[in-house]
């Protein structure tokens, strides 16, 4: 996961690349938010990053022209969460894209991975329920204000960083941080950057059809905390505008090995509340629905976000009851298991699926090929809560490109 997004940094061709690179040393300070009741008390969070990036001043990069020439790069850093013994440190690798919103304001967003050196442990570190695996997804979003405008551009920023493992092991409350940053943009060739002249955007539209097949992993609950497969497939169609903005919709199917095994093993909730599941374990362990998707195409890389509606996910009531329940000790000293309640929030999460991640295309999307293949790495969720992480193989078929005046 940590290195899967390296192509994001090189999603443009190399024309005049020696004149457009920059380095941003960045120091951040802030607060690690509490992830659970009894979370360890933290001091000031500190982090040091080196951002290596490139100005995409290349007229062959249609996506760069469409997006008003954003900067892209990778942010490499170390974060001390303010409690070394129980929360520890994160070592991050986050590809990013940065847009100029106003004259002095830039929006910086990134998605990548991190290695966490301190984990939850039921006996030795029970108060930190945020992180349970060494490898985690990481998300970063900052607003930067440019203080000066010369060879070294000093910047002040405010932002947010999130780390979690995508439901591959529980507990997985995730670590969230609110931060202030101070950084300096060191351009390698500032005069070449100032002399660049923007050209007029070109318009086009292209219809596509796509299929993907994926393999994911997740856990069912803290009791059933072993990683098992989630098999996925999806088919979609839509349109690509200006070789950059991809919109579509389609149908997805998923099969959860955890759901199937829980039914086949005749676990308690199946016998007590859902005995009908025993008649067709495969069907009741399946999930299918409709989805809408949007993708930003950046040459060899696409950043994708999808929202779906579950037509069929019959096992989710059991999933919810296992994960939203709690234990308490009664006056007799007995531990009582209380299952989660199927409330209004359950109804929303049962209905809405989400998907966020990166696609790495074999053929540069600027070329509008008839056929293309890609590898996708995504985190899938129930509404906004992680469900599973998957790796998928994607095939895309394009109709002829239509250029517009």
Long-range contacts (C-beta under 8 A, 24 or more apart in sequence): 1-113, 1-135, 1-136, 1-137, 1-377, 2-93, 2-112, 2-113, 2-114, 2-115, 2-135, 3-93, 3-113, 4-113, 4-358, 4-360, 4-377, 5-74, 5-93, 5-94, 5-95, 5-111, 5-112, 5-113, 5-301, 5-358, 5-377, 6-74, 6-95, 7-300, 7-301, 7-360, 8-72, 8-74, 8-95, 8-96, 8-97, 8-298, 8-301, 8-358, 9-52, 9-53, 9-54, 9-72, 9-73, 9-74, 9-95, 10-300, 11-72, 11-298, 11-299, 11-300, 11-301, 12-54, 12-56, 12-58, 12-61, 12-64, 12-72, 12-298, 12-299, 13-58, 13-60, 13-61, 13-299, 13-364, 15-58, 15-60, 16-57, 16-58, 16-192, 17-54, 18-188, 18-189, 19-188, 19-189, 19-192, 19-193, 20-54, 20-55, 20-56, 20-57, 20-188, 20-189, 20-192, 20-193, 21-52, 21-53, 21-54, 21-55, 21-188, 22-53, 22-54, 22-55, 22-71, 22-73, 22-185, 22-186, 22-187, 22-188, 23-50, 23-51, 23-52, 23-53, 23-186, 23-188, 24-49, 24-50, 24-51, 24-53, 24-155, 24-183, 24-184, 24-185, 24-186, 25-49, 25-50, 25-51, 25-183, 25-184, 25-186, 26-50, 26-51, 26-75, 26-77, 26-181, 26-182, 26-183, 27-181, 27-182, 27-183, 28-79, 28-159, 28-179, 28-180, 28-181, 28-182, 29-179, 29-180, 29-181, 30-177, 30-178, 30-179, 30-180, 31-82, 31-177, 31-178, 31-179, 32-81, 32-82, 32-83, 32-87, 32-175, 32-176, 32-177, 33-175, 33-176, 33-177, 33-178, 35-128, 35-129, 35-130, 35-173, 35-174, 35-175, 35-176, 36-127, 36-129, 36-130, 36-171, 36-173, 38-127, 39-127, 39-128, 39-129, 39-130, 40-83, 40-86, 40-87, 40-127, 40-128, 41-83, 42-81, 42-82, 42-83, 42-87, 43-82, 43-83, 44-82, 45-79, 45-80, 45-81, 45-82, 45-177, 45-179, 46-79, 46-80, 46-82, 47-77, 47-78, 47-79, 47-80, 47-179, 48-77, 48-78, 49-75, 49-76, 49-77, 49-92, 49-183, 50-75, 50-76, 50-77, 51-75, 51-76, 51-96, 51-183, 52-76, 53-96, 53-98, 55-193, 55-196, 57-193, 57-196, 59-199, 60-366, 61-299, 61-366, 62-202, 62-242, 62-243, 62-244, 62-366, 63-243, 63-244, 63-296, 63-297, 63-298, 63-299, 63-365, 63-366, 65-198, 65-199, 65-201, 65-202, 66-201, 66-242, 66-243, 66-244, 66-245, 67-99, 67-244, 67-296, 68-99, 68-100, 68-198, 69-196, 69-198, 70-97, 70-98, 70-99, 70-100, 71-97, 71-98, 72-96, 72-97, 72-98, 72-298, 73-98, 74-112, 75-110, 75-112, 75-140, 79-161, 79-177, 81-175, 81-177, 84-118, 85-118, 86-118, 86-125, 86-127, 86-128, 87-118, 87-128, 87-130, 87-131, 87-175, 88-116, 88-117, 88-118, 89-116, 89-117, 89-118, 90-114, 90-115, 90-116, 90-117, 90-136, 90-138, 90-163, 90-175, 91-115, 91-117, 92-138, 92-140, 94-138, 94-139, 94-140, 96-140, 97-298, 97-303, 98-144, 104-145, 104-146, 105-143, 105-144, 105-145, 105-146, 106-143, 106-144, 106-146, 106-155, 107-141, 107-142, 107-143, 107-144, 108-140, 108-141, 108-142, 108-143, 108-144, 108-157, 108-159, 109-140, 109-141, 109-142, 110-138, 110-139, 110-140, 110-141, 111-137, 111-138, 111-139, 111-140, 111-303, 111-356, 111-357, 111-358, 112-137, 112-138, 112-140, 113-137, 113-138, 114-138, 114-163, 116-163, 120-171, 129-171, 129-173, 130-163, 130-171, 130-172, 130-173, 130-174, 130-175, 131-163, 131-164, 131-165, 131-172, 131-174, 131-175, 132-165, 132-169, 132-170, 132-171, 132-172, 133-165, 133-168, 133-169, 135-165, 136-163, 136-164, 136-165, 136-166, 137-163, 137-164, 137-165, 137-166, 137-379, 137-389, 138-162, 138-163, 142-179, 142-181, 144-181, 144-183, 146-185, 151-186, 151-187, 151-190, 152-184, 152-185, 152-186, 153-184, 153-185, 153-187, 154-182, 154-183, 154-184, 155-181, 155-182, 155-183, 155-184, 155-185, 156-180, 156-181, 156-182, 157-181, 157-182, 157-183, 164-386, 165-386, 165-389, 166-218, 166-379, 166-386, 166-388, 166-389, 167-218, 167-219, 167-385, 167-386, 167-387, 167-388, 167-389, 168-217, 168-218, 168-219, 168-227, 168-388, 168-389, 169-219, 169-225, 169-227, 170-219, 170-221, 170-222, 170-225, 170-323, 171-222, 172-386, 201-242, 202-242, 202-403, 203-241, 203-242, 203-403, 203-404, 203-405, 204-241, 204-242, 204-243, 204-368, 204-401, 204-402, 204-403, 204-404, 205-239, 205-240, 205-241, 205-242, 205-401, 205-402, 205-404, 206-239, 206-240, 206-243, 206-368, 206-398, 206-399, 206-400, 206-401, 206-402, 207-237, 207-238, 207-239, 207-240, 207-398, 207-399, 208-237, 208-238, 208-239, 208-240, 208-246, 208-248, 208-396, 208-397, 208-398, 208-399, 209-235, 209-236, 209-237, 209-396, 209-397, 210-235, 210-236, 210-237, 210-248, 210-250, 210-394, 210-395, 210-396, 210-397, 211-235, 211-236, 211-394, 211-395, 212-376, 212-392, 212-393, 212-394, 212-395, 213-392, 213-393, 214-376, 214-378, 214-390, 214-391, 214-392, 214-393, 215-390, 215-391, 215-392, 216-380, 216-388, 216-389, 216-390, 216-391, 217-388, 217-389, 217-390, 218-256, 218-258, 218-387, 218-388, 218-389, 219-258, 220-258, 220-259, 220-262, 220-319, 220-322, 221-319, 221-322, 221-323, 223-322, 224-258, 224-262, 224-322, 228-256, 228-257, 228-258, 228-261, 229-257, 230-254, 230-255, 230-256, 230-257, 230-388, 230-390, 231-255, 231-257, 232-390, 232-392, 234-291, 236-291, 236-293, 238-293, 240-297, 240-365, 240-368, 240-398, 243-297, 243-365, 243-366, 243-368, 243-401, 244-296, 244-297, 244-298, 245-294, 245-295, 245-296, 245-297, 246-293, 246-294, 246-295, 246-296, 246-297, 246-302, 247-292, 247-293, 247-294, 247-295, 248-292, 248-293, 249-290, 249-291, 249-292, 249-293, 250-290, 250-291, 250-293, 251-288, 251-289, 251-290, 251-291, 252-288, 252-289, 252-290, 252-291, 252-308, 252-353, 253-286, 253-287, 253-288, 254-286, 254-287, 254-288, 255-282, 255-285, 255-286, 255-287, 256-285, 256-286, 256-287, 256-315, 257-285, 259-284, 259-285, 259-315, 259-318, 259-319, 260-285, 262-315, 262-318, 263-315, 269-318, 269-321, 269-322, 269-339, 270-318, 273-318, 274-317, 274-318, 277-314, 277-315, 283-314, 284-314, 284-315, 285-315, 286-312, 287-312, 287-313, 287-315, 287-316, 288-312, 289-313, 289-353, 291-353, 291-355, 293-355, 295-359, 297-365, 298-365, 299-361, 299-364, 299-365, 299-366, 300-360, 300-361, 300-362, 300-364, 300-365, 301-358, 301-359, 301-360, 301-361, 302-358, 302-359, 302-360, 302-361, 302-365, 302-374, 303-358, 304-355, 304-356, 304-357, 304-358, 304-359, 304-376, 304-378, 305-354, 305-355, 305-356, 306-354, 306-355, 306-356, 307-352, 307-353, 307-354, 307-355, 308-352, 308-353, 308-354, 308-355, 309-351, 309-352, 309-353, 310-350, 310-351, 310-352, 310-353, 313-350, 316-349, 316-350, 316-382, 317-342, 317-346, 317-350, 320-346, 320-349, 320-350, 348-383, 349-382, 349-383, 349-385, 350-382, 352-382, 352-383, 353-380, 353-381, 353-382, 353-383, 353-387, 354-380, 354-381, 354-382, 354-383, 354-384, 355-379, 355-380, 355-381, 356-381, 359-394, 368-398, 368-401, 369-398, 370-397, 370-398, 371-395, 371-396, 371-397, 371-398, 372-396, 372-398
